[in-house]
Amino acid sequence: MPRFLQDSSWEHHSHCYFLDQFTLPTEPDGSPGPLDFIPLLYTLCQNEKADGVPLASLGAALDAAAFVSKVNHAEVSFLEVKARRRYGQALKQLNLALESVKDAVQDGTLGTMVMLMLFEDINSERQSLMSTHVTGIQHLLKLRGSKQLSDPATRSLFHFAFTQKVWAISSDGRVFD
């Protein structure tokens, strides 16, 4: 283990591992790299007023996904408990954010839904091709409208969410609207 990581917490290791293993930067041609929006989500939690409901839910969802990715890699059992706790907190805060249109259209709310989807995928909890969060993501994309495409950073988040929506195939084989 590199010396600079020896003094850091397992939680910090989790975040570094998650960023290293799950994100790729934007391609040279400008097209988004896989999950390249995740550093943006971390930045949102650090640079803005982190006591807002969308950012609180996002922080919990990021922690849950990072912790469970480290658990799968290093089998650190106490992180599994923390990951579940943070997942539950993210769901609770997400429900609060969805009660307000102002909070629902925030990047943190959409980011939370995407991170919860990733948590479930990393933890092998998806029961079918369609994640439990795709319908919610579909509604948020419509509610957010075209303004989400004007910012390059949030456009990458939109691309991932839209791709998930397109991949969501119902049992009769049709793609969702």
VOMIGU-39419 format. One record per atom (N, C-alpha, C): residue number from 0; residue in three letters; atom name; z, x, y. Coordinates in steps of 0.2 Angstrom, whole numbers, plus 5000, padded with zeros to 4 digits. Atoms other than C-alpha are relative to their C-alpha. Layout:
% VOMIGU-39419
- seq / type / atom / w / u / v
- NUM / Ala / CA / Z / X / Y
...
END
This chain:
% VOMIGU-39419
- seq / type / atom / w / u / v
- 0 / Met / N / 5000 / 5004 / 4994
- 0 / Met / CA / 5000 / 5000 / 5000
- 0 / Met / C / 5000 / 5004 / 5006
- 1 / Pro / N / 5000 / 4996 / 4994
- 1 / Pro / CA / 4996 / 5007 / 5017
- 1 / Pro / C / 5006 / 5000 / 5004
- 2 / Arg / N / 4993 / 4999 / 4997
- 2 / Arg / CA / 5011 / 5013 / 5027
- 2 / Arg / C / 5001 / 4995 / 5005
- 3 / Phe / N / 4999 / 5005 / 4995
- 3 / Phe / CA / 5008 / 5001 / 5041
- 3 / Phe / C / 5002 / 4993 / 4998
- 4 / Leu / N / 4998 / 5007 / 5003
- 4 / Leu / CA / 5010 / 4986 / 5030
- 4 / Leu / C / 5006 / 5000 / 4996
- 5 / Gln / N / 4993 / 5000 / 5004
- 5 / Gln / CA / 5026 / 4992 / 5021
- 5 / Gln / C / 5005 / 4997 / 5004
- 6 / Asp / N / 4995 / 5003 / 4996
- 6 / Asp / CA / 5036 / 4987 / 5036
- 6 / Asp / C / 4999 / 4993 / 5002
- 7 / Ser / N / 5001 / 5007 / 4998
- 7 / Ser / CA / 5029 / 4970 / 5038
- 7 / Ser / C / 5002 / 4995 / 4995
- 8 / Ser / N / 4997 / 5006 / 5005
- 8 / Ser / CA / 5034 / 4953 / 5030
- 8 / Ser / C / 4994 / 4998 / 4996
- 9 / Trp / N / 5004 / 5003 / 5005
- 9 / Trp / CA / 5026 / 4944 / 5016
- 9 / Trp / C / 4995 / 4995 / 5004
- 10 / Glu / N / 5003 / 5005 / 4996
- 10 / Glu / CA / 5021 / 4931 / 5028
- 10 / Glu / C / 4994 / 5003 / 5004
- 11 / His / N / 5006 / 4996 / 4996
- 11 / His / CA / 5011 / 4944 / 5039
- 11 / His / C / 4995 / 5002 / 4995
- 12 / His / N / 5005 / 4998 / 5005
- 12 / His / CA / 5003 / 4951 / 5023
- 12 / His / C / 4996 / 4994 / 4998
- 13 / Ser / N / 5003 / 5005 / 5002
- 13 / Ser / CA / 4998 / 4934 / 5019
- 13 / Ser / C / 4994 / 4998 / 5005
- 14 / His / N / 5005 / 5001 / 4994
- 14 / His / CA / 4989 / 4931 / 5036
- 14 / His / C / 4995 / 5005 / 5000
- 15 / Cys / N / 5005 / 4995 / 5000
- 15 / Cys / CA / 4980 / 4948 / 5035
- 15 / Cys / C / 4996 / 4999 / 4994
- 16 / Tyr / N / 5004 / 5001 / 5006
- 16 / Tyr / CA / 4975 / 4945 / 5017
- 16 / Tyr / C / 4995 / 4994 / 5001
- 17 / Phe / N / 5004 / 5006 / 4999
- 17 / Phe / CA / 4968 / 4928 / 5021
- 17 / Phe / C / 4994 / 5001 / 5005
- 18 / Leu / N / 5006 / 4998 / 4996
- 18 / Leu / CA / 4958 / 4934 / 5036
- 18 / Leu / C / 4995 / 5005 / 4997
- 19 / Asp / N / 5005 / 4995 / 5003
- 19 / Asp / CA / 4951 / 4949 / 5026
- 19 / Asp / C / 4996 / 4997 / 4995
- 20 / Gln / N / 5003 / 5002 / 5006
- 20 / Gln / CA / 4947 / 4939 / 5011
- 20 / Gln / C / 4995 / 4994 / 5001
- 21 / Phe / N / 5003 / 5007 / 4999
- 21 / Phe / CA / 4941 / 4922 / 5018
- 21 / Phe / C / 4995 / 5000 / 5006
- 22 / Thr / N / 5005 / 5001 / 4994
- 22 / Thr / CA / 4931 / 4926 / 5034
- 22 / Thr / C / 4995 / 5006 / 5000
- 23 / Leu / N / 5005 / 4995 / 4998
- 23 / Leu / CA / 4915 / 4935 / 5039
- 23 / Leu / C / 4998 / 4999 / 5007
- 24 / Pro / N / 5002 / 5001 / 4993
- 24 / Pro / CA / 4910 / 4938 / 5057
- 24 / Pro / C / 4993 / 4997 / 5000
- 25 / Thr / N / 5006 / 5003 / 4998
- 25 / Thr / CA / 4895 / 4930 / 5065
- 25 / Thr / C / 4994 / 5005 / 4998
- 26 / Glu / N / 5006 / 4995 / 5002
- 26 / Glu / CA / 4878 / 4937 / 5058
- 26 / Glu / C / 4997 / 5003 / 5006
- 27 / Pro / N / 5003 / 4997 / 4995
- 27 / Pro / CA / 4868 / 4948 / 5069
- 27 / Pro / C / 4995 / 4996 / 5004
- 28 / Asp / N / 5005 / 5005 / 4997
- 28 / Asp / CA / 4855 / 4934 / 5072
- 28 / Asp / C / 5004 / 4995 / 5004
- 29 / Gly / N / 4997 / 5006 / 4997
- 29 / Gly / CA / 4869 / 4923 / 5079
- 29 / Gly / C / 5003 / 4995 / 4996
- 30 / Ser / N / 4998 / 5005 / 5005
- 30 / Ser / CA / 4871 / 4912 / 5064
- 30 / Ser / C / 5008 / 5001 / 4998
- 31 / Pro / N / 4993 / 4999 / 5001
- 31 / Pro / CA / 4889 / 4909 / 5060
- 31 / Pro / C / 5002 / 5003 / 4993
- 32 / Gly / N / 4998 / 4997 / 5006
- 32 / Gly / CA / 4898 / 4919 / 5046
- 32 / Gly / C / 5004 / 4995 / 4996
- 33 / Pro / N / 4996 / 5004 / 5004
- 33 / Pro / CA / 4907 / 4910 / 5032
- 33 / Pro / C / 5007 / 5000 / 5003
- 34 / Leu / N / 4994 / 5001 / 4997
- 34 / Leu / CA / 4923 / 4903 / 5040
- 34 / Leu / C / 5002 / 5005 / 5006
- 35 / Asp / N / 4999 / 4996 / 4995
- 35 / Asp / CA / 4921 / 4914 / 5055
- 35 / Asp / C / 5004 / 4997 / 5006
- 36 / Phe / N / 4995 / 5003 / 4995
- 36 / Phe / CA / 4931 / 4901 / 5065
- 36 / Phe / C / 5007 / 5001 / 4999
- 37 / Ile / N / 4993 / 4999 / 5001
- 37 / Ile / CA / 4947 / 4905 / 5057
- 37 / Ile / C / 5004 / 5004 / 5005
- 38 / Pro / N / 4997 / 4996 / 4995
- 38 / Pro / CA / 4951 / 4919 / 5069
- 38 / Pro / C / 5001 / 4996 / 5007
- 39 / Leu / N / 4999 / 5004 / 4994
- 39 / Leu / CA / 4948 / 4907 / 5083
- 39 / Leu / C / 5006 / 4995 / 4999
- 40 / Leu / N / 4994 / 5004 / 5001
- 40 / Leu / CA / 4961 / 4895 / 5075
- 40 / Leu / C / 5006 / 5003 / 5001
- 41 / Tyr / N / 4994 / 4996 / 4999
- 41 / Tyr / CA / 4974 / 4909 / 5075
- 41 / Tyr / C / 5001 / 5001 / 5007
- 42 / Thr / N / 4999 / 4999 / 4993
- 42 / Thr / CA / 4970 / 4912 / 5093
- 42 / Thr / C / 5002 / 4994 / 5004
- 43 / Leu / N / 4998 / 5006 / 4997
- 43 / Leu / CA / 4972 / 4894 / 5098
- 43 / Leu / C / 5008 / 4999 / 4999
- 44 / Cys / N / 4992 / 5001 / 5001
- 44 / Cys / CA / 4990 / 4894 / 5090
- 44 / Cys / C / 5004 / 5005 / 5004
- 45 / Gln / N / 4997 / 4995 / 4997
- 45 / Gln / CA / 4994 / 4910 / 5099
- 45 / Gln / C / 5000 / 5000 / 5008
- 46 / Asn / N / 5001 / 5000 / 4993
- 46 / Asn / CA / 4987 / 4908 / 5116
- 46 / Asn / C / 5001 / 4994 / 5004
- 47 / Glu / N / 4998 / 5006 / 4996
- 47 / Glu / CA / 4990 / 4890 / 5121
- 47 / Glu / C / 5007 / 4998 / 4999
- 48 / Lys / N / 4993 / 5003 / 5001
- 48 / Lys / CA / 5005 / 4880 / 5122
- 48 / Lys / C / 5001 / 4997 / 4993
- 49 / Ala / N / 4999 / 5001 / 5007
- 49 / Ala / CA / 5010 / 4880 / 5104
- 49 / Ala / C / 5004 / 4994 / 4998
- 50 / Asp / N / 4995 / 5006 / 5002
- 50 / Asp / CA / 5022 / 4865 / 5105
- 50 / Asp / C / 4996 / 4993 / 5000
- 51 / Gly / N / 5004 / 5006 / 5000
- 51 / Gly / CA / 5008 / 4852 / 5106
- 51 / Gly / C / 4999 / 4998 / 4992
- 52 / Val / N / 5000 / 5002 / 5007
- 52 / Val / CA / 5006 / 4842 / 5090
- 52 / Val / C / 4994 / 5002 / 4997
- 53 / Pro / N / 5005 / 4998 / 5004
- 53 / Pro / CA / 4988 / 4847 / 5086
- 53 / Pro / C / 5001 / 5008 / 4998
- 54 / Leu / N / 4999 / 4993 / 5002
- 54 / Leu / CA / 4993 / 4866 / 5087
- 54 / Leu / C / 5006 / 5001 / 4995
- 55 / Ala / N / 4995 / 5000 / 5005
- 55 / Ala / CA / 5009 / 4863 / 5078
- 55 / Ala / C / 4997 / 4999 / 4993
- 56 / Ser / N / 5003 / 5002 / 5006
- 56 / Ser / CA / 4999 / 4855 / 5064
- 56 / Ser / C / 4995 / 5006 / 4997
- 57 / Leu / N / 5005 / 4994 / 5002
- 57 / Leu / CA / 4986 / 4869 / 5064
- 57 / Leu / C / 5004 / 5006 / 4998
- 58 / Gly / N / 4996 / 4994 / 5002
- 58 / Gly / CA / 4999 / 4883 / 5063
- 58 / Gly / C / 5003 / 4999 / 4993
- 59 / Ala / N / 4997 / 5001 / 5007
- 59 / Ala / CA / 5007 / 4875 / 5048
- 59 / Ala / C / 4995 / 5000 / 4995
- 60 / Ala / N / 5006 / 5000 / 5005
- 60 / Ala / CA / 4990 / 4872 / 5040
- 60 / Ala / C / 4998 / 5007 / 4999
- 61 / Leu / N / 5002 / 4993 / 5001
- 61 / Leu / CA / 4985 / 4890 / 5043
- 61 / Leu / C / 5005 / 5004 / 4996
- 62 / Asp / N / 4995 / 4997 / 5004
- 62 / Asp / CA / 5002 / 4896 / 5036
- 62 / Asp / C / 4999 / 4998 / 4993
- 63 / Ala / N / 5000 / 5003 / 5006
- 63 / Ala / CA / 5000 / 4885 / 5021
- 63 / Ala / C / 4994 / 5004 / 4996
- 64 / Ala / N / 5006 / 4997 / 5003
- 64 / Ala / CA / 4982 / 4892 / 5017
- 64 / Ala / C / 5001 / 5007 / 4999
- 65 / Ala / N / 4999 / 4993 / 5001
- 65 / Ala / CA / 4987 / 4910 / 5020
- 65 / Ala / C / 5005 / 5001 / 4995
- 66 / Phe / N / 4995 / 4999 / 5005
- 66 / Phe / CA / 5003 / 4909 / 5010
- 66 / Phe / C / 4997 / 4999 / 4993
- 67 / Val / N / 5003 / 5001 / 5007
- 67 / Val / CA / 4994 / 4901 / 4995
- 67 / Val / C / 4995 / 5005 / 4998
- 68 / Ser / N / 5005 / 4994 / 5002
- 68 / Ser / CA / 4980 / 4914 / 4995
- 68 / Ser / C / 5004 / 5006 / 4998
- 69 / Lys / N / 4996 / 4994 / 5002
- 69 / Lys / CA / 4993 / 4928 / 4994
- 69 / Lys / C / 5004 / 4998 / 4994
- 70 / Val / N / 4996 / 5002 / 5007
- 70 / Val / CA / 5003 / 4918 / 4980
- 70 / Val / C / 4995 / 5001 / 4994
- 71 / Asn / N / 5005 / 4999 / 5005
- 71 / Asn / CA / 4986 / 4918 / 4970
- 71 / Asn / C / 4999 / 5007 / 4999
- 72 / His / N / 5002 / 4993 / 5001
- 72 / His / CA / 4983 / 4936 / 4973
- 72 / His / C / 5006 / 5004 / 4998
- 73 / Ala / N / 4994 / 4995 / 5001
- 73 / Ala / CA / 5001 / 4944 / 4972
- 73 / Ala / C / 5006 / 4996 / 4996
- 74 / Glu / N / 4995 / 5004 / 5004
- 74 / Glu / CA / 5011 / 4930 / 4963
- 74 / Glu / C / 5007 / 5001 / 5004
- 75 / Val / N / 4994 / 5000 / 4996
- 75 / Val / CA / 5025 / 4930 / 4977
- 75 / Val / C / 5003 / 4993 / 5000
- 76 / Ser / N / 4997 / 5007 / 5001
- 76 / Ser / CA / 5035 / 4915 / 4971
- 76 / Ser / C / 5003 / 4996 / 5006
- 77 / Phe / N / 4997 / 5003 / 4994
- 77 / Phe / CA / 5045 / 4912 / 4987
- 77 / Phe / C / 4995 / 4997 / 5005
- 78 / Leu / N / 5006 / 5002 / 4995
- 78 / Leu / CA / 5028 / 4911 / 4997
- 78 / Leu / C / 4997 / 4993 / 4997
- 79 / Glu / N / 5003 / 5007 / 5003
- 79 / Glu / CA / 5023 / 4896 / 4985
- 79 / Glu / C / 5004 / 4995 / 5003
- 80 / Val / N / 4995 / 5005 / 4997
- 80 / Val / CA / 5038 / 4886 / 4991
- 80 / Val / C / 4998 / 4999 / 5007
- 81 / Lys / N / 5002 / 5000 / 4993
- 81 / Lys / CA / 5034 / 4891 / 5009
- 81 / Lys / C / 4993 / 4997 / 5001
- 82 / Ala / N / 5007 / 5003 / 4999
- 82 / Ala / CA / 5016 / 4886 / 5007
- 82 / Ala / C / 5000 / 4993 / 4999
- 83 / Arg / N / 5000 / 5007 / 5001
- 83 / Arg / CA / 5020 / 4869 / 5000
- 83 / Arg / C / 5004 / 4997 / 5006
- 84 / Arg / N / 4996 / 5003 / 4995
- 84 / Arg / CA / 5033 / 4866 / 5014
- 84 / Arg / C / 4996 / 5000 / 5006
- 85 / Arg / N / 5005 / 5000 / 4994
- 85 / Arg / CA / 5020 / 4871 / 5028
- 85 / Arg / C / 4995 / 4995 / 4999
- 86 / Tyr / N / 5005 / 5005 / 5002
- 86 / Tyr / CA / 5007 / 4860 / 5019
- 86 / Tyr / C / 5003 / 4993 / 5002
- 87 / Gly / N / 4997 / 5007 / 4998
- 87 / Gly / CA / 5019 / 4845 / 5021
- 87 / Gly / C / 5001 / 4999 / 5007
- 88 / Gln / N / 4999 / 5001 / 4992
- 88 / Gln / CA / 5023 / 4849 / 5039
- 88 / Gln / C / 4993 / 4999 / 5003
- 89 / Ala / N / 5006 / 5001 / 4997
- 89 / Ala / CA / 5005 / 4851 / 5043
- 89 / Ala / C / 4997 / 4992 / 4999
- 90 / Leu / N / 5002 / 5007 / 5001
- 90 / Leu / CA / 5001 / 4833 / 5035
- 90 / Leu / C / 5004 / 4996 / 5005
- 91 / Lys / N / 4996 / 5004 / 4995
- 91 / Lys / CA / 5016 / 4826 / 5045
- 91 / Lys / C / 4997 / 5000 / 5007
- 92 / Gln / N / 5002 / 4999 / 4993
- 92 / Gln / CA / 5010 / 4834 / 5061
- 92 / Gln / C / 4993 / 4997 / 5001
- 93 / Leu / N / 5007 / 5002 / 4999
- 93 / Leu / CA / 4992 / 4829 / 5058
- 93 / Leu / C / 5000 / 4992 / 5001
- 94 / Asn / N / 4999 / 5007 / 4999
- 94 / Asn / CA / 4997 / 4811 / 5056
- 94 / Asn / C / 5002 / 4998 / 5007
- 95 / Leu / N / 4998 / 5001 / 4993
- 95 / Leu / CA / 5006 / 4812 / 5073
- 95 / Leu / C / 4994 / 5001 / 5004
- 96 / Ala / N / 5006 / 4998 / 4995
- 96 / Ala / CA / 4990 / 4820 / 5081
- 96 / Ala / C / 4995 / 4994 / 4999
- 97 / Leu / N / 5005 / 5005 / 5000
- 97 / Leu / CA / 4979 / 4806 / 5074
- 97 / Leu / C / 5002 / 4993 / 5003
- 98 / Glu / N / 4998 / 5007 / 4997
- 98 / Glu / CA / 4989 / 4792 / 5082
- 98 / Glu / C / 4998 / 5000 / 5008
- 99 / Ser / N / 5003 / 5000 / 4993
- 99 / Ser / CA / 4982 / 4798 / 5099
- 99 / Ser / C / 4993 / 5002 / 5000
- 100 / Val / N / 5007 / 4998 / 5000
- 100 / Val / CA / 4964 / 4799 / 5103
- 100 / Val / C / 5000 / 5007 / 5004
- 101 / Lys / N / 5000 / 4994 / 4996
- 101 / Lys / CA / 4968 / 4813 / 5116
- 101 / Lys / C / 5002 / 5006 / 4995
- 102 / Asp / N / 4998 / 4995 / 5004
- 102 / Asp / CA / 4976 / 4823 / 5102
- 102 / Asp / C / 4995 / 5001 / 4994
- 103 / Ala / N / 5004 / 5000 / 5006
- 103 / Ala / CA / 4964 / 4818 / 5088
- 103 / Ala / C / 4993 / 5004 / 5001
- 104 / Val / N / 5006 / 4996 / 4999
- 104 / Val / CA / 4949 / 4826 / 5097
- 104 / Val / C / 5001 / 5007 / 5001
- 105 / Gln / N / 4999 / 4993 / 4998
- 105 / Gln / CA / 4957 / 4843 / 5100
- 105 / Gln / C / 4998 / 5004 / 4994
- 106 / Asp / N / 5002 / 4995 / 5005
- 106 / Asp / CA / 4951 / 4858 / 5090
- 106 / Asp / C / 5005 / 5001 / 4995
- 107 / Gly / N / 4994 / 4999 / 5005
- 107 / Gly / CA / 4968 / 4860 / 5082
- 107 / Gly / C / 5000 / 4995 / 4995
- 108 / Thr / N / 4999 / 5005 / 5005
- 108 / Thr / CA / 4967 / 4843 / 5074
- 108 / Thr / C / 4994 / 5001 / 4995
- 109 / Leu / N / 5006 / 4999 / 5005
- 109 / Leu / CA / 4949 / 4846 / 5066
- 109 / Leu / C / 5002 / 5007 / 4996
- 110 / Gly / N / 4998 / 4994 / 5003
- 110 / Gly / CA / 4955 / 4864 / 5062
- 110 / Gly / C / 5005 / 4999 / 4995
- 111 / Thr / N / 4995 / 5001 / 5005
- 111 / Thr / CA / 4970 / 4857 / 5053
- 111 / Thr / C / 4997 / 4997 / 4994
- 112 / Met / N / 5003 / 5003 / 5006
- 112 / Met / CA / 4960 / 4846 / 5042
- 112 / Met / C / 4996 / 5005 / 4996
- 113 / Val / N / 5004 / 4995 / 5003
- 113 / Val / CA / 4948 / 4860 / 5038
- 113 / Val / C / 5005 / 5005 / 4996
- 114 / Met / N / 4995 / 4996 / 5003
- 114 / Met / CA / 4963 / 4871 / 5034
- 114 / Met / C / 5003 / 4997 / 4994
- 115 / Leu / N / 4997 / 5004 / 5005
- 115 / Leu / CA / 4971 / 4858 / 5023
- 115 / Leu / C / 4995 / 5000 / 4994
- 116 / Met / N / 5005 / 5000 / 5006
- 116 / Met / CA / 4955 / 4857 / 5013
- 116 / Met / C / 4999 / 5006 / 4997
- 117 / Leu / N / 5000 / 4993 / 5003
- 117 / Leu / CA / 4954 / 4876 / 5011
- 117 / Leu / C / 5007 / 5001 / 4996
- 118 / Phe / N / 4993 / 4999 / 5004
- 118 / Phe / CA / 4973 / 4875 / 5005
- 118 / Phe / C / 4999 / 4997 / 4993
- 119 / Glu / N / 5001 / 5004 / 5006
- 119 / Glu / CA / 4968 / 4862 / 4992
- 119 / Glu / C / 4995 / 5004 / 4995
- 120 / Asp / N / 5005 / 4997 / 5004
- 120 / Asp / CA / 4953 / 4872 / 4986
- 120 / Asp / C / 5003 / 5007 / 4998
- 121 / Ile / N / 4997 / 4994 / 5003
- 121 / Ile / CA / 4962 / 4889 / 4985
- 121 / Ile / C / 5005 / 4999 / 4995
- 122 / Asn / N / 4995 / 5002 / 5004
- 122 / Asn / CA / 4976 / 4880 / 4976
- 122 / Asn / C / 4997 / 4996 / 4994
- 123 / Ser / N / 5004 / 5003 / 5005
- 123 / Ser / CA / 4963 / 4872 / 4964
- 123 / Ser / C / 5003 / 4993 / 4999
- 124 / Glu / N / 4997 / 5007 / 5000
- 124 / Glu / CA / 4969 / 4854 / 4969
- 124 / Glu / C / 4995 / 4995 / 5001
- 125 / Arg / N / 5006 / 5005 / 4999
- 125 / Arg / CA / 4952 / 4846 / 4972
- 125 / Arg / C / 4998 / 4997 / 4994
- 126 / Gln / N / 5001 / 5004 / 5006
- 126 / Gln / CA / 4949 / 4832 / 4960
- 126 / Gln / C / 4993 / 4999 / 4999
- 127 / Ser / N / 5008 / 5002 / 5001
- 127 / Ser / CA / 4930 / 4830 / 4963
- 127 / Ser / C / 4997 / 5004 / 5005
- 128 / Leu / N / 5004 / 4996 / 4995
- 128 / Leu / CA / 4916 / 4837 / 4974
- 128 / Leu / C / 5003 / 4998 / 5007
- 129 / Met / N / 4998 / 5002 / 4994
- 129 / Met / CA / 4923 / 4827 / 4988
- 129 / Met / C / 5008 / 5001 / 5001
- 130 / Ser / N / 4993 / 4999 / 4999
- 130 / Ser / CA / 4939 / 4833 / 4996
- 130 / Ser / C / 5003 / 4994 / 5003
- 131 / Thr / N / 4997 / 5005 / 4998
- 131 / Thr / CA / 4952 / 4821 / 5001
- 131 / Thr / C / 5000 / 4999 / 5008
- 132 / His / N / 5001 / 5000 / 4993
- 132 / His / CA / 4949 / 4826 / 5019
- 132 / His / C / 4994 / 4999 / 5003
- 133 / Val / N / 5006 / 5000 / 4997
- 133 / Val / CA / 4931 / 4824 / 5021
- 133 / Val / C / 4999 / 4993 / 5004
- 134 / Thr / N / 5000 / 5006 / 4997
- 134 / Thr / CA / 4932 / 4806 / 5026
- 134 / Thr / C / 5003 / 5000 / 5007
- 135 / Gly / N / 4997 / 4999 / 4994
- 135 / Gly / CA / 4944 / 4810 / 5040
- 135 / Gly / C / 4996 / 5005 / 5005
- 136 / Ile / N / 5004 / 4995 / 4997
- 136 / Ile / CA / 4933 / 4825 / 5045
- 136 / Ile / C / 4994 / 4996 / 5003
- 137 / Gln / N / 5006 / 5004 / 4998
- 137 / Gln / CA / 4918 / 4813 / 5046
- 137 / Gln / C / 5002 / 4996 / 5006
- 138 / His / N / 4998 / 5005 / 4994
- 138 / His / CA / 4927 / 4801 / 5058
- 138 / His / C / 5002 / 5005 / 5006
- 139 / Leu / N / 4999 / 4995 / 4994
- 139 / Leu / CA / 4933 / 4816 / 5069
- 139 / Leu / C / 4994 / 5003 / 5003
- 140 / Leu / N / 5006 / 4997 / 4998
- 140 / Leu / CA / 4916 / 4823 / 5070
- 140 / Leu / C / 4996 / 4995 / 5005
- 141 / Lys / N / 5003 / 5006 / 4996
- 141 / Lys / CA / 4910 / 4806 / 5077
- 141 / Lys / C / 5004 / 4999 / 5006
- 142 / Leu / N / 4996 / 5001 / 4995
- 142 / Leu / CA / 4924 / 4804 / 5088
- 142 / Leu / C / 5000 / 5006 / 5006
- 143 / Arg / N / 5001 / 4994 / 4995
- 143 / Arg / CA / 4922 / 4822 / 5096
- 143 / Arg / C / 4994 / 5000 / 5003
- 144 / Gly / N / 5007 / 5001 / 4997
- 144 / Gly / CA / 4904 / 4818 / 5099
- 144 / Gly / C / 4997 / 5007 / 5001
- 145 / Ser / N / 5005 / 4994 / 4999
- 145 / Ser / CA / 4891 / 4831 / 5106
- 145 / Ser / C / 5004 / 5006 / 5004
- 146 / Lys / N / 4996 / 4995 / 4996
- 146 / Lys / CA / 4904 / 4840 / 5117
- 146 / Lys / C / 5002 / 5006 / 4996
- 147 / Gln / N / 4998 / 4995 / 5004
- 147 / Gln / CA / 4909 / 4850 / 5102
- 147 / Gln / C / 4995 / 5005 / 4998
- 148 / Leu / N / 5006 / 4995 / 5001
- 148 / Leu / CA / 4892 / 4859 / 5101
- 148 / Leu / C / 4999 / 5004 / 5006
- 149 / Ser / N / 5001 / 4996 / 4994
- 149 / Ser / CA / 4893 / 4866 / 5118
- 149 / Ser / C / 5004 / 5007 / 5000
- 150 / Asp / N / 4996 / 4994 / 5001
- 150 / Asp / CA / 4906 / 4879 / 5114
- 150 / Asp / C / 4998 / 5004 / 4994
- 151 / Pro / N / 5002 / 4996 / 5006
- 151 / Pro / CA / 4900 / 4893 / 5102
- 151 / Pro / C / 5006 / 5000 / 4995
- 152 / Ala / N / 4995 / 4999 / 5004
- 152 / Ala / CA / 4917 / 4895 / 5095
- 152 / Ala / C / 5002 / 4993 / 4996
- 153 / Thr / N / 4999 / 5007 / 5004
- 153 / Thr / CA / 4920 / 4876 / 5091
- 153 / Thr / C / 4994 / 4998 / 4996
- 154 / Arg / N / 5006 / 5001 / 5003
- 154 / Arg / CA / 4902 / 4875 / 5086
- 154 / Arg / C / 5000 / 5002 / 4992
- 155 / Ser / N / 4999 / 4997 / 5006
- 155 / Ser / CA / 4906 / 4886 / 5071
- 155 / Ser / C / 5005 / 4996 / 4996
- 156 / Leu / N / 4995 / 5004 / 5004
- 156 / Leu / CA / 4921 / 4875 / 5066
- 156 / Leu / C / 4996 / 4993 / 4998
- 157 / Phe / N / 5004 / 5006 / 5002
- 157 / Phe / CA / 4909 / 4860 / 5067
- 157 / Phe / C / 4995 / 5001 / 4995
- 158 / His / N / 5005 / 4998 / 5005
- 158 / His / CA / 4896 / 4869 / 5056
- 158 / His / C / 5003 / 4999 / 4993
- 159 / Phe / N / 4996 / 5000 / 5007
- 159 / Phe / CA / 4909 / 4871 / 5042
- 159 / Phe / C / 5002 / 4993 / 4998
- 160 / Ala / N / 4998 / 5007 / 5001
- 160 / Ala / CA / 4915 / 4853 / 5044
- 160 / Ala / C / 4994 / 4996 / 4998
- 161 / Phe / N / 5006 / 5004 / 5002
- 161 / Phe / CA / 4898 / 4846 / 5044
- 161 / Phe / C / 4997 / 5001 / 4993
- 162 / Thr / N / 5002 / 4998 / 5007
- 162 / Thr / CA / 4893 / 4856 / 5029
- 162 / Thr / C / 5004 / 4996 / 4995
- 163 / Gln / N / 4996 / 5003 / 5005
- 163 / Gln / CA / 4908 / 4849 / 5020
- 163 / Gln / C / 4998 / 4992 / 4999
- 164 / Lys / N / 5002 / 5007 / 5000
- 164 / Lys / CA / 4903 / 4831 / 5025
- 164 / Lys / C / 4993 / 4999 / 4996
- 165 / Val / N / 5006 / 5001 / 5004
- 165 / Val / CA / 4885 / 4834 / 5018
- 165 / Val / C / 5001 / 5001 / 4993
- 166 / Trp / N / 4998 / 4999 / 5007
- 166 / Trp / CA / 4892 / 4841 / 5002
- 166 / Trp / C / 5003 / 4994 / 4996
- 167 / Ala / N / 4996 / 5005 / 5003
- 167 / Ala / CA / 4903 / 4826 / 4999
- 167 / Ala / C / 4995 / 4995 / 4997
- 168 / Ile / N / 5005 / 5004 / 5003
- 168 / Ile / CA / 4893 / 4816 / 4987
- 168 / Ile / C / 5005 / 4994 / 4996
- 169 / Ser / N / 4996 / 5005 / 5003
- 169 / Ser / CA / 4900 / 4799 / 4981
- 169 / Ser / C / 4998 / 4999 / 4993
- 170 / Ser / N / 5002 / 5001 / 5007
- 170 / Ser / CA / 4900 / 4793 / 4963
- 170 / Ser / C / 4994 / 4998 / 4998
- 171 / Asp / N / 5007 / 5003 / 5001
- 171 / Asp / CA / 4884 / 4784 / 4965
- 171 / Asp / C / 4994 / 5005 / 5002
- 172 / Gly / N / 5005 / 4995 / 4998
- 172 / Gly / CA / 4875 / 4800 / 4971
- 172 / Gly / C / 4998 / 5000 / 5007
- 173 / Arg / N / 5003 / 5000 / 4993
- 173 / Arg / CA / 4872 / 4796 / 4989
- 173 / Arg / C / 5005 / 5004 / 5005
- 174 / Val / N / 4996 / 4996 / 4996
- 174 / Val / CA / 4877 / 4807 / 5003
- 174 / Val / C / 5003 / 4996 / 5006
- 175 / Phe / N / 4997 / 5005 / 4995
- 175 / Phe / CA / 4889 / 4800 / 5016
- 175 / Phe / C / 4996 / 5001 / 5007
- 176 / Asp / N / 5004 / 5000 / 4993
- 176 / Asp / CA / 4882 / 4796 / 5034
- 176 / Asp / C / 5004 / 5005 / 5004
END
